[in-house]
């Protein structure tokens, strides 16, 4: 971790970390490896599930965009929900609590179900691992994609999930019956790079390919309802309402009004291609990641870039906002995770995480857990 202040503040921070470490040792047993090919989780956590607080405000409120923000040290970060008592008064901590390893190839994507009870992961294996976060067992789908899987996303409040693949197809699966794909959607002429379900119109699925084509699908009818241009790497619907669609294309980000099919903003500033994008919980802000930098944008405020962090050679690859601390953006790079509080400019907490590139990050608001998927064939859980 980097130094966050003067000597007195550092001592206070160190004491808080020590208290948290002692408390964690009493309350939580670390997840451990139990053998190759088997589930290697063994955890004794029993967190209270809770819905996302609809009243939670982002740490980047519109009123603060042009204000002189006061840096918030990691030691005094506050949780978004008052219901959670874990770590209360002990400051912020971020530790590995689980290791999932069953893949034989690079893991490129992962996603939690809405209730946080399942995690799916995939990549070069061409099949999906479906992990139970209650029993810590896993099952695999069949290998119905002929090439690597690029993205996987659960349908909101459902056991259904979608996969995209270099084989130019999108497939729909049921996590409860994973033996065969339920639906295979064809139409893309090039490698499909990303998929995402609309948060409210649950039959609406979006996908994009390497040829800049975006397709909207009606999953129930198994038909493509609309095609447009504007995404090559990733598509992500705005949380909760889904009015806007953020897309990564080249070194820019498009913000598209889904209902009118109009471009609301084109966010420019990255010098290299955008690798990943994500919305904050409020749906007001978008984070974007390229190899050399991370940026936070306000699409609704003239598409302004509010904060920027240079990677300093860490090869940024993935991102997600922390599910318990909306002040923080988790960034996956080569072997390490960076926890960035944009109000602290270029200060980060660096956490050794994997032995390869961290290709994807996912968060579970219910369990306040982050999953990291890596080229080292492993998925890890962090809290």
N, C-alpha and C positions, 0 to 999 in steps of 0.2 A: 504494500500500500504506500502511496506517496505521503509525504509530510503535509499535514493539513492546517498547521497554525503554529503559534508560539509554544514554548516549553510547557507552560501551565495547561494550555488547551490540549497538548499532546498527551500529557500525563492523565488528564481527565478522560481522554479518548481511550488510552491504553487500559485504564482501570475499568472502563465500560466494557471493553472487549474481554477482559479477564472475567468479569462478572458473568457476561453472556456465555463464555466458554464453560464455566462451572455449571451454570444453569442448564446448558444444552446437554452436558454430560449426565445430569440427573434426569432430564425429561425425555431425551430422545436417544435412541440407539441408532448408530449409523448403519446405512445400508451397505451390505458387503457382498463380495463375490462368492457364489456357492457352487460354481462349476461351469465348465464349458457346455454350451448348448442348452442349459437349463436357465430358468429365471434366476437372476443373481441379486434380487432385492430381498432384504430382510429388515423391515422397518417397523417401529412400534409407535408411529405417530398417529394421533387420533384428533385431527383438527376439526373444529366446528365449521361446517359448510355454511356459507352465507352468500346471498346474491350480491351482484355488483351494486354499489350504492349509486343510484341514479343522480344523486345530488353532489357527487364528488366533483370538485372543480379541478381542472388541470393546473399544474404548477405554472403554466404559461397563460395567465388570463389576459384578455385583450387590453385591459387597463394597464398591464405591466410591460407591454411590448416596447414602449419607448421610455420606460422608467429606469432609474438606476437601481437594479436589483441587488439585494444583499446576499452574498454567498452563504449557503447553508452547509456547514460541515457535516460529514457523514455521521458524526457522533451524536448529532441532535436532530436527524431526520425524523419526521413524524409520519406514522402510518395514515393511510387514507380513511380507514374505518376505525371507529371508536370501539367496535365490538371485540376487536382482537387484543388480547392481553399479553401474548407472547412477545418477549423483548421489550415490554413496556418499561420505559425508564432506563434501559440498558444501552440504548443507542443502536445503530444499524449494524447488522452482521449479514454475511453472505457466504454460505458454506455448501459444499457438496453433501447431499443427503442420499444419493442413490446413483447406481450405475447399471445401465441396461445394455447387455452385450449379447446379441444373438446373430447379428448380421455378419456375412462373410465378405461384404463389399462396403464401399464408402456410403455413409448415410448422408443424404442430401436434404431431407425434409422431415418435419415432425409437426404434430398438432394435437392439442387436447380437446376432448369432447366438452360440451358446454357445462356439464356437471362435474367435470374434473375427474371422473372415474375411469376414463380410458385415455391412453396416449397411443397415437399411431406414428410409425416412423418407416421410412423407405429410402431408396436410392438405387445403387448399382445392382442390388439383389433382384430387382424387377418384381418383387412381391412386398407386401406390407406386413410389418410386425404390429400386432394389436396387443398392447400391454394393459393389464388391469392394474389400476392404482390402488385397489383394495386388497387383492390377493397376490399381486406382483407376479402373476403368471402371464404367459403370452401365447398367442396363436398366430399362425401365418395365413395369409391369403394364398391362393394358387398363383402360379407365375403366368398370368394371362397377358401381361404386357410383354412384348418381345424385346424391348429396349429399356434402358434405365428410367426410373420414375423421378420426375423433377419436382413435384409438389403434391401435397396431400392435405385436404381440409375437410373437417367435419361439417355436416349440415347442422345448423343451430338446433339445440334441444332434441337431438336425434342420434341414433346409432349409425346412421348412414354417413358415408364419407366419399369424397371424390378423389381421383388420382389423375395426374397428367403425365405424359410420357414422351420420350423422344420418338416413339413409334407412331406419333401423330394422332393418337387417340386420347379420349377422356373416358374414364370408367367410373361407375358408381357401385359401391359395395355396401353390404350390411355387416357391421362389426359383430353382430350376434350370429350371423350365418356366413362366414367368410370363405366358404369353399369355392364359390364362383362369383364372378361379377354379375350384378343385377342388370346393368345397362352398359352398353358400349356405344359411345358417341363418336361418330366419324364425320369429318368435314374439313378439318385443318389440313393444309397442304404441306406444312412444315412441322418441325419438332414443337410439341406443345410444352411450354415452359412454366405455366402457372394456372391455378384454378382458385375460385373462391365462391362461396355461397352468399347470397343476399341475406342480411340479418333479419328481415321481416317477410319478404316475399320468398318463402322457403323453397319453392319450385324453381327459382331463378338461380342459375349457375353461370358464372363468367369464366372464360378461359382465354389465353392468348398464346401466340406462337412466335417463333423466331423471325417470321416474315412480317411482323408488325400488325398481324390481324387479331382483332378481338371478336369473340363470339359470345352471344348470350343464348343460353339453352333453357328450354322448359323441360325439366327433368322428368316430370310425370308423363308428358306427351312424347318425350325422347326426340325432340326436334330443336333445331337451331332457329331462334325467332328473330335474330338480328346480327348483322356483322358490321364492323367498323374498323378503323385503323387507330393505332396509338399506343401499342404496348408490345415490347419484345422480351421482357424479363419477368415481370411480376404484376399481378392485379390484386387489389385489396379494396373491398367495399368499406365505406365509412361505417363505423360501429353504430348500433342501435337503429338509426333511421335508414341508412343505405342510400341516401339521396345522391351522394357523390361516390365516384370510383377513382381511386388513385392508381396510376399505372407507371411502371418504370420502362422508359424507352431511351436507349442510348445513354447519354449523360444527363438526361432531364427527367422530370416527373410531370405527367399530365394529370389534371384534375377534371374529370368529366362528369357532367350532370347526366345521370343514368336515364331519367325520365324524358329529357328533351334531346339527348344525344348531342349535347353542345360542349365544347371545350371551355371550361370556366377559368383555367389558369394553366400556364406552362412554366414550371419552376426550373430556372436555369442557374447554374453556379458550379456544379461538379465539373471537374476537368476530365475525369475518367468515368466509364460506364457505371450506372447505378446498379448495385448488386441486390439490394433489398430495400423494401419500404414497409412502414407500419404506421398505424394511427394510434394516437393516445386514446385513453378511455372515453374522454369527452367527445371525440370525433371532431375536434376543432383544429388539431395539429397533426402534421405528418412528419415522420422522421425518415431520412433517406441515407443510405450507406453506399459509398464507393470505396475502392481500395485505399484511397488516400485521405478520405475525410468522412465525417458524419455531420448531417445538417438537420435542423429542426425548422419547419416552415409553418406559416399561418396562411393556408389557402384562402380563407375568408377575409383576410386583410391584405388584399392586393398581392397575394403570393409572396410575401416577404420571407426571407431567410432570417430567422431570429437569432439562432446560435449556430456556431460551426466549431468542430473539433478536428484537428489534423491527426492522421493515424500515426505519423512518425515511423513509418515503415512496418506497422503491424498488420497490414493487408486486411483491412476491415471487410467483412463478408456478409454479416447478418445482424438483425436488430429486433428488439421488442421492448416495450415499456414494462417496467417492473410492476407486477400485479398488486403489490401491497404499498408501494411507494411511487406515486405517479410523478414524483420529482426526478426519477432516475430512468435513464435509457441504458439497457444492457446491449452491448455490442460484441459480436463474435469476430475474432480475428484468427491469426495463426497461433494456435495452442492456448491463447489466453482470452479471457472475458474482461471487458472493460465496463465498469459501472460509471456512467457519466451523469453528473448533475449539471445541466446546461447553464444554470445560474452561476456556476463556479468557473465558467469559461473553459480553460484547457485542463482543469484538474480532473483526474479519474482515479478510481480504485482498480488496480490491475490484479486479476485472479488467475493463477495458472490452472488450466482446465483440461486440456486434451493434448495428445501428441501429434495432432494433425489440424488442418484447417477446420474451423467451426462454421459449417455450411448453413445452419439454420437454428433459429431460436423460437420457442413457443412459450406462452405463459398460461397458467391456470389461476384465474382470480379466486376460485373457491378455496384452493389449497395454498395460494400465494407461493406457487412453485414455478420455476423456470426450467424448461428442458433445453439442452444443447445437443445438437446432432453434428457429428464430426466425420471427417474423412478417415479417422482412426477406427471406424467400424463400431463406434460406441455412441450411446446416448446417455447423458448424465442429467441428474436432477439437482437443482440448487434452491436453497432457501435461506 
